[in-house]
C-alpha cells in the first residue's frame, strides 16, 4: 500500500477494511492530499497513537512542565487576513470561517517526550514530523449510532466567572449555533434521526501554561445496516470537519486557502481508529510540527461578522499550550 493515498484510494481502502472487519488506523490531512491508512497489526514503527486517552487531572509536576517560547505572528499580517475574511463574510460568501496561522516556537521540544507526557483525548506522534494532543472528537460510531462533538468557543479558565462569560457571549452563541447546524446537516447526509442531544457544555482543558474552558455540543444519528461496507464514502462525505472550516463549507474552504496562503497539512485533519466494528476519531486542532530544524504551533479561531480582530488575535495566541501538568 502506498504511504500517502489520495481521496479515491483512501475511500476504496476504508470500504474494503470496513467490509472485512479489519481494524485499521487512519490519518487524513485537511486538504485530503496525503492520507495514511494502516492495519493495526501492521503499524509503522515511526507512528504512535492513543485514542480516547485518559485526561483526568493529576498533580502538577515541575519535571513535567514544558515552557514554550514563541514569536507571535505580526499583527499587521493577521489583521490583513482577518480583514480579507471579514470582507468575504460581509459579501455573504461565508457565515463563519476558522482562520489559523503557524507560530514559530522554541523550548524543550522533544516530540516523543511531549507525546508521552501530554494528556489529551486524541494523541499522535510521527517521528521527526509532528505531535498531536487534541481534545476534540470528530465522530464516534458504536452499535450503528454515530455521534459528533463539535468544539467551538474558548476562554481562559483563570478569568473570573469564565464559564458564565462565555455562556452569555452573543458572538460565541451565534458561532456555536452555526457549527451545530452545519454538523447536524453533515450527519444527515449519512444518518437518519439526527438530533442535538447536548448543547453548549463546557469542558476544562488543563495545561502547564494555562487552563481553558472549551465549549462543545453532542449530536447523534442512526446509521443504516451494513454501513461498514461503505465506510470510506460515509467518512469522506463529512470532511473537512465543520468546526475547523466553516459555513457554507465549500466556499469557506476556498476563502481559507486564499487568506491563509499555505496548506494546513495534518493540522485540523482527522486521526482515528476502526476496531472492526466501531470507530473513534479526533480533529487534530492541537499540533506541533517540525520542519527541518524548526518547530511550529498552528492555532486560530472562528471569525463571524461580530468578530473583533484584536480579540481573535489573542485567542490564537492563548491556544498555544501543551496539556502537561
N, C-alpha and C positions, 0 to 999 in steps of 0.2 A: 504494500500500500504506500503511495507517495506520502512524504512527510506533510506537505501542505496540499489540501484538497480545495477545489473550487466549490461553489454552492451546489451545482448539479451533482458532482461526485459525492459530496457530503450527504445530500438527501438520499441518494441511492444506497450509500453505506449504512446510514441510520435505519432506513427501511429494512435492509437485509438483516442487520443485527437485531432490530426490534422484532421482526417476524420469527427469528430463530430463538429469541430469548437469550441472546448472548450479552452479558454485561460489558459495558464499554464506558470510557471516559471521553468527553468531547470538549473542545476548546474552539470558540468561534470569535473571530475578530469583528470589530464594529463594521468594517467595510465588507466583510464576508469574502475576503480575498485569500486568506491563509488559515484554513480550517484544519484542525487536527482531530482525528478520531482514533482511539487505541483500545483494543480489547484489554480488559482489566488484567488478565493473566499475562499480557504481553506489553506492559507499560515500559516505556523507555526509562532508563536509569537516571536521566537528567531531568525528569519531571516528578514532582511530589505534589500531592493534593490532599486536602481534608474537606469533606462536605458536611455541613451542619455540625461544625466543631463546637465543643463546649465553650460558652462565652461567659460563664459565671465569674463574678468579680473575685479577685484574690487580693491579698495584702500587697501594697506597693513594695517593690524590692529595688533598692538603689542599684544593685548589679544588673537589674533587668531594664533599666531605663535607657532609652535611646534619644539622644538630643540631636534634633535636626537643625542644621543651619541652611537657610535658603535665601536666594536672591529674588525678591518679588518681581514679577513682570512689571515693566514700566506702565504707569497709569495711562499715559497717552496711547500706548498700544492697546491696552484693554479697552479704554474708552472709545477708541476708533472702531473696534469690533463691536462693542456694545451698541454704539450709535447706528452702525450698519444693521444690526439685528432689530433694533427698535424701529428703524425706518421700515423694514420689511413687515414688522408687526402692524405698524400704523397703516400700511398699504393693504392689510388684510391677508397677507401671504402666509402668516403664521399667527397662532394664538399664544403659543408657548414654545420656547426654544431653549435647550440646555447648552449654554456657552461654556467652553472649557479651554484651558491653556496648560502647557507643561511648565513647571517651575524647577530650575536647577537647584539641587540640594547637595549638602555635604554633611559629613558626620561619620559615626561608626556604622558603616553601611555594608556589612556582610549580608547578602540577600538570604542566604540559607539560615543564618542566625536569626534574622528578623522573622523568617517563616516559622522557625521552631518556637520562638518566644512570643510571637503575637497571638492574640486571642480574637478570633473573628469567625463568623458563621461559615464563610467560604474562604479557604486558603489555597494558594497555588504558588509553587516555586518552579522556575525553569532556569537551569544552570546558566550563569553569566548573561541572563536576559532580563528576568523580572521576578518580582514577588507581589502577590495579591493578598489582601486581607480585607475582604468585603463583608459588610453587614447585610447587603440587600439580596433577598430572594427574587429570582425571575419567575420561574414556575416550579411547582411540585405536582407530581402525578402519583396518586395512590388509589388503588381499587376503583379505577375508571373515573375518578374525580380529579379535576385539575384546579389548582389554586395559584393565584398570583398575588404578590405583595409589593406593589409599587411604593417606593420611598421618595417622598417629596416634601421638603421642609426641614431646615436645620437651624439650631440655635445653641449658643454657648450655654452649657448647663450651669455655669457659675453665676450667671446673671440672676438677680433676684426675681422670683416669680417667672422663671424662664418658660415653664410649661404653659402657664396661663397667658403669657405674652404671645407665644407662637400660636396657641389655640384660637386667639382672637384676632390675629393679624389678617386683615382682609386680602392683602396680596397673596399670602400663603394659602388662605382658604380657597381663593379663586384658582390658584395654580393647582392645588390638590384636586379640586373638582374636575379640572380639565384632564389631568392624568388618569384619574379613576374612570372617567367616561371613556377615554381612549383605550385603556386596558380592558374595560368591560366589552368594548367593541372588538378588540383583538381576540379575546376569548370566545366571543360569539361566532367568530369565523371557524372555530374548531370544536366548539362545545355547545350544548343546549342548557336551558335552565340556569343561565348565568345570573348571579346576584352578588351584591356587595354585602358581605357578612360582618365586616368590621370597618368602621370609617374613622380615620384620623386618630390613631392611637400613638402614644409616644413610647419610644424605646431609648434607654440611656446607653450611649457608647462610651466606654471607658478607655482612657489612654494616659500615658505619662505626660503628654503635653497639656491636654485639656479634655474634659468630658463634654459630650454633646448630647442633645436630645434630637432624635430623628423621628419624623412623623411618617407613618405608614398606614395603609389600608389593606384589607383582605377581600379578595374577590374569588368566587369559585364557580365552576360549571361542571356539567356531566359530559364525559367523552363517550363516543359510540363504542360498541363492542368491536374488538379487534383493532383498536386504534394503533396498536404496536406495529401492525403491518405497514402503516403509513406514517411512522413516527417522524421521518425526515420532513415530509410535507407539512405535517402538523406543526413542528417546531419552527421551521423557517417562515411559515405564514405569519408568525407573531413577531418576527425580527425586523429591524432592531428593537430593543426594548423601548417602550414608550416613555418611561421615566427619565431616560438619558438622551432622548432625541427630542420629541415634542409633538405638536399637533398643528395642522394635519401632518402626518408623518413623512410622506414622500417629499413634499415641497420643503418642509422644515429641514430635512436632511440635506437638500441642495443648498439651503442657506448656510447650514453648519459648515459644509465643505468650503464655501466661499469666505465665511467670516473667520474660521479657524486657520485655514490656509495649509494645513498638513493633515495627513491621515492620523486617526486615533490609534490604529492598530488594535492590540488586545484591550487597551483601555476602553471601558464601557461595553466590551463584548461580553460573551457568556461562557461560563465554565460549568460543567455538571457531570452527573453520572446516571446511567441507566443500569439498574441492577438485574435486569432480566424480566422484571415485571413493573417496577415503579421507577420514577425519575425525580431527581432533585437538581436544581441549577441556580446559580447566582449571577448577578450582574457585577462585573469587575470595576466597581466605582472607586476603589482604593488600591492604587498600584504604584510601585516604584519600578522604573525601567532603567536598565543600564545600556548606554550607547557608547561604545568604545570604552573610555575610562571615566565617563561622566554619568551622573545619575539624575533622573528627572521624576518629579512627582506631579501627576496631572490631576487637576481638580476644576470645579466650576459650579454652576448653579442655573436654575431655571429663570429665564427672562420673560416677563409679560409687559403689557403696556403700563402697568403700575410700578415697574421696577425702577430703583434708584441706582445709578452706576456706582456710586461710592459704596453703598451697602453691598451690592453684588461683588464688587472687587474684594471687599474684606471677607465675604463668605468664602470666596475662592481660597484665600489665604488661611482661613480658620479650619479648612478641611485638610490641611497638610499636617497629618499626625500619624503615629504608629500606635496601634492598640496594645501596648505593652505596659503593664503596671505592677 
